[in-house]
Amino acid sequence: MGLLFEQIDSQPSVIGEITLRRRKIPALGDRDIYEVKLGEEFLMSSMFVDAEVALSDIGLGETEGDNLSVVVGGLGLGYTAVAALKHERVSELLVVEYLKPVIGWHQQEKVPLGKDLNADPRNRYIHGSFFDLAIADPETGGFDPEAPGKQFDAILLDIDHSPRALLHDSSASFYTANNLSLMARQLKPRGVFAMWSNEGEDDEFMATLREVFTDVACHVVSFYNPFQNRESFNTVYVARKPD
C-alpha cells in the first residue's frame, strides 16, 4: 500500500501555515486521501466531497442559457471547480483563491485535480480575496481583473465553514444584506448565487438572502461517514438575482 502518511508541502500564508498531506486509511482500501490544514485546523479533505460537487451541480442547474461565465470562490482541492467544468454550458470559469500556495499546488499538480484544471482552457486562477473582489466598485474592479464590472451567470462560494463559523474574522461582514447586494452587482439579471455550508439551514442567513435575492432555497446534501458509521450532511444555499 505504500506510505500511510506523507506531508507533501507546508508553506506560510497570509492567514497562517498551510499544509497539504496525503494519507491512506487501511480500512478504506488503497485510496489516497488528500487533506489541507491551516495551522492545527482541518480545512478540507478529499474523503467527503459530495457537497462540494453538489455546489456546482445545484447552482449551475438553476442557471439559464448557454455560454455561462462562472466564478468559484475558494479553490480548495478543486472539486467544485472540476464539477463546474463538467457542465458543457460553462464557457468560462474563474477560480478565486486567497492562498497562493493552494493555487501553486494545482498549477504544479501536487493534487490530483490540478491536471484537469490546468488542461481545460476555460479555467483561470485568480489570486485574490473573494470577499474583497465581491464588493469592489464595478467601475474599477470585480472578480475578473481583465474586465472590471463584468457580470457573471453564477457565483459559487465555498470558503467559510458556514455564515457563522468563519475561516477568518475578516469575512464576517460579507454575510450581510449590504455586502451581498454589492456582490450581486456582478451577477447578470436572474444570475445565481450558491454557497456551501458545513452546518444546517440558518434561518437568519436565509432571511438575509431574501432581502437581496429571490427563489432562495437551502438544499441538504447527505453522504455516508465511515468514521461515524452513519449519514452526515452539508448544505447548499441557492438564490437568484431579480430581473
C-alpha positions in Angstrom: 0.0 0.0 0.0 3.0 2.3 0.3 3.2 5.1 2.8 0.3 5.6 5.1 1.1 9.3 5.6 3.0 11.9 3.7 3.3 15.6 4.1 3.5 16.9 0.6 4.0 20.7 1.3 3.8 23.2 4.1 4.1 27.0 3.5 3.4 30.2 5.3 0.3 32.1 4.1 -1.3 35.4 4.8 -3.5 33.7 7.5 -1.1 31.1 8.8 0.8 28.0 8.0 -1.0 25.9 5.4 -0.2 22.2 4.9 -1.0 19.6 2.2 -0.9 16.0 3.3 -1.7 12.6 1.7 -2.6 9.5 3.7 -4.2 6.1 3.5 -6.7 4.5 5.8 -6.3 0.7 5.5 -9.9 0.1 6.4 -10.9 2.1 3.4 -8.6 0.3 0.9 -5.8 1.6 -1.2 -7.2 5.1 -1.6 -5.2 8.3 -1.4 -6.9 10.9 0.8 -5.7 14.5 0.5 -6.0 16.9 3.4 -5.3 20.6 3.9 -4.7 22.1 7.3 -4.4 25.7 8.4 -2.3 25.7 11.5 -3.9 22.9 13.5 -7.3 23.2 12.0 -8.5 20.9 9.2 -9.7 22.9 6.2 -10.7 20.2 3.7 -10.4 16.6 2.8 -10.9 14.5 -0.3 -12.7 12.0 1.9 -16.0 13.8 1.7 -16.6 15.8 -1.5 -20.3 15.2 -2.3 -21.4 18.7 -1.2 -18.5 20.4 -3.0 -19.6 18.7 -6.2 -23.3 19.4 -5.4 -22.5 23.1 -5.0 -21.7 23.3 -8.7 -24.4 20.9 -9.9 -27.2 22.5 -7.9 -26.0 26.1 -8.5 -25.5 25.6 -12.2 -28.7 23.6 -12.5 -30.5 26.8 -11.6 -28.8 28.9 -14.3 -30.4 29.8 -17.6 -29.0 29.9 -21.1 -25.7 28.8 -22.6 -22.1 30.1 -22.7 -22.1 30.6 -18.9 -19.5 32.7 -17.2 -18.9 31.3 -13.7 -17.0 32.3 -10.6 -15.9 29.8 -7.9 -14.9 31.3 -4.7 -12.3 29.1 -3.0 -10.2 26.6 -4.9 -9.6 24.1 -2.1 -8.8 20.6 -3.6 -10.6 21.6 -6.8 -13.8 19.5 -6.6 -16.2 22.4 -7.1 -14.2 23.8 -10.0 -13.9 20.5 -11.8 -17.6 19.7 -11.3 -18.4 23.1 -12.8 -16.3 22.4 -15.9 -18.2 19.1 -16.4 -21.2 21.3 -17.4 -20.9 21.8 -21.1 -22.8 25.1 -20.9 -19.9 26.7 -19.0 -17.7 28.6 -21.3 -15.6 30.4 -18.7 -14.6 29.6 -15.1 -12.7 32.0 -12.8 -11.5 30.3 -9.6 -10.7 32.9 -6.9 -8.3 31.8 -4.2 -6.7 33.9 -1.5 -4.0 31.5 -0.5 -1.3 31.5 -3.2 0.2 28.1 -2.1 -3.2 26.4 -2.9 -3.0 27.8 -6.4 0.5 26.5 -6.7 -0.4 23.0 -5.6 -2.8 22.9 -8.6 -0.5 24.5 -11.1 2.3 22.1 -10.1 -0.2 19.2 -10.0 0.6 18.2 -6.4 -3.1 17.5 -6.0 -5.0 15.1 -8.3 -7.4 17.6 -9.9 -4.7 20.1 -10.8 -4.2 18.2 -14.0 -7.8 18.5 -15.0 -8.0 22.2 -14.2 -4.7 23.0 -16.0 -5.8 21.1 -19.1 -9.1 23.0 -19.5 -8.7 26.3 -21.4 -12.0 27.5 -19.8 -10.4 27.7 -16.4 -8.5 30.6 -15.0 -7.0 31.0 -11.5 -7.5 34.4 -9.8 -5.2 35.1 -6.8 -7.1 37.4 -4.5 -9.6 37.8 -1.7 -13.0 36.7 -2.9 -14.6 38.9 -0.2 -12.7 42.0 -1.3 -13.3 41.4 -5.0 -17.0 40.6 -4.4 -17.7 44.2 -3.1 -15.3 46.0 -5.3 -16.6 49.0 -7.3 -17.6 47.7 -10.7 -16.1 50.7 -12.4 -12.6 49.7 -11.4 -12.7 46.1 -10.2 -14.5 42.9 -9.7 -13.7 39.2 -10.0 -12.1 39.5 -13.4 -9.0 41.7 -13.4 -9.1 41.8 -17.2 -12.7 43.1 -17.3 -13.8 45.4 -14.5 -17.5 45.4 -14.0 -18.1 42.1 -15.8 -21.2 40.3 -14.8 -21.5 36.5 -14.4 -24.2 33.9 -14.7 -23.3 32.2 -11.4 -21.1 32.8 -8.3 -20.4 29.6 -6.3 -18.8 30.1 -2.9 -17.1 27.5 -0.7 -14.7 29.3 1.7 -16.0 29.6 5.3 -17.4 26.6 7.2 -20.7 28.4 7.4 -22.0 32.0 7.7 -21.3 31.8 11.4 -18.2 29.5 11.5 -15.7 31.7 9.7 -12.2 30.8 8.4 -11.1 34.3 9.3 -12.9 37.1 11.1 -12.4 39.4 8.1 -15.2 37.8 6.2 -17.9 38.3 8.8 -19.3 41.5 7.1 -19.8 39.6 3.8 -22.9 37.7 5.1 -25.0 40.9 5.4 -27.6 42.3 3.0 -25.4 45.2 2.2 -22.4 43.2 1.1 -24.4 40.5 -0.6 -26.1 43.4 -2.6 -22.7 44.7 -3.6 -21.7 41.3 -4.8 -24.9 40.9 -6.7 -23.9 43.7 -9.0 -21.5 41.2 -10.6 -24.4 38.8 -11.4 -26.4 39.1 -14.5 -30.2 39.6 -14.1 -31.5 36.2 -12.9 -28.0 35.1 -12.2 -27.4 32.6 -9.4 -25.5 32.8 -6.1 -24.9 29.4 -4.4 -22.9 28.7 -1.3 -21.7 25.6 0.6 -22.1 25.3 4.3 -21.0 22.7 6.8 -24.0 23.3 9.0 -27.8 23.0 8.8 -30.1 25.6 7.4 -29.5 29.0 9.1 -32.8 30.9 9.3 -31.2 34.2 9.9 -29.0 33.9 6.9 -32.0 32.7 4.8 -33.8 35.9 5.8 -30.7 37.9 4.8 -30.6 36.2 1.4 -34.3 37.0 0.9 -33.5 40.7 1.3 -31.4 40.6 -1.8 -32.4 37.6 -3.9 -35.5 35.7 -5.0 -36.0 31.9 -5.2 -34.0 31.3 -2.0 -33.6 27.7 -1.0 -31.3 25.5 1.2 -30.5 22.0 -0.1 -29.4 19.2 2.2 -26.6 17.0 0.7 -26.3 13.7 2.6 -23.3 11.3 2.4 -22.1 8.3 4.3 -19.5 9.0 7.0 -17.4 5.8 7.6 -15.8 7.2 10.7 -19.1 7.6 12.4 -20.9 4.8 10.6 -23.8 7.0 9.8 -25.1 9.6 7.4 -23.7 13.1 7.6 -24.8 16.2 5.7 -23.7 19.6 4.4 -26.0 22.2 2.9 -26.0 24.3 -0.3 -27.8 27.7 -0.3 -29.1 28.9 -3.7 -30.5 32.3 -4.6 -31.4 34.2 -7.8 -30.8 37.8 -8.6 -34.1 39.5 -9.6 -34.7 40.6 -13.2 
